[in-house]
């Protein structure tokens, strides 16, 4: 019986002790003695790291013991970083438990600066403080504030060409590769970058460069045609040899000004004179781009296209414009004056007829003017006061006068009995508003005006 009583007392003592321990563990921290605010110190006053420092420690923070009445491993420390003067309103925070030191590598600190919106390459400063507390956030103290000068870095771009040999560009190789460029990704924080290639003539300083977009890719293969076009628009004469300077730029987010600029590659090129075309397939010719009439544009313009199209009677008079002789590339529809890559079919405004067509796929505009053609001048039967009409030959796609008496004077071609559209100058290359065409000797002539090749308008005068 005595042993049983001793056992009973022992069990009761154990239960009492367990209950007492539980109550102590649940005591709120305000039963503990007060701690003290910590003093924060940094290893440096200025952080101006470089990409080579990305894995190196660039800043170490230390702080004193707040002397809370608790195991020091349970102390909670929150490092707070914000742009100077922002009063930690949109701060970066880092929590450490127990430790009284933390370090930042070049990349870690650089990413923090980017997240705070500090521009790369710009000297600025940040405020750093530390908040200490018990693990359950009781008894919070703020440390002193450190101000650190800083200049964030951005990862540079190095571009490498597939070749730096001189390039002779040929129109027969327009779709072939001319040169390819590869480059490393840049980085500043987590903001996305897009890339573009800038092309300028040597000495041009990229003040108005030609730009070929590369999106998010880290390489770009430039075709012969694209490089030739860029060189011509940059100022290299057609059929001439000159040096180009080429670089890669990176844009951050929606910025239109490059954030990062690469090294410059020099390439010598020999250009050719191109014609760029739009094809006009439609109901009037069976919706076949490969056999459709064309509009043309040439340097230095390359955005204003023009040409002449004969539209026979019948059908819907609907059509589209394509930038290649197929349906696999860009096709423009739209309305009476506007082009759109998502619009419905275009329509010839006045049914059947012979149209002077203009289009600008950059400005997304177009127009079509129905024309009839004639000759006028002091060499013609009507002189300068009256047109002598020509007849359209749909088989040969030319305007013709089979026989007309001309005197030894001069003449021009014009449309619609007016001077808005008139051609003169060299018969092998007529130009708008060109000089009068001289007739060397009087006689009967067959006159043929060929407008079927855009921007290469010609005429023949054959004495009968």
KAHUHU-V627051 format. One record per helix or strand of 3 or more residues. SS is the DSSP state (hx for helix, st for strand). FROM is the first residue (numbers start at 0). TO is the last residue. If there is no record, write none. Layout:
{{SS,FROM,TO} {SS,FROM,TO}}
This chain:
{{hx,1,24} {hx,28,30} {st,39,41} {hx,50,52} {st,56,62} {hx,71,73} {st,75,82} {st,91,96} {st,100,104} {hx,105,114} {st,122,132} {st,145,150} {st,158,160} {hx,170,172} {st,176,182} {st,192,200} {st,209,214} {st,218,222} {hx,223,233} {st,240,251} {st,264,269} {st,274,278} {hx,282,284} {hx,288,290} {st,293,297} {st,304,310} {st,330,333} {st,337,339} {st,352,359} {st,364,370} {st,372,375} {hx,382,384} {st,390,392} {st,397,405} {st,409,414} {st,421,425} {st,428,431} {st,442,449} {st,457,462}}
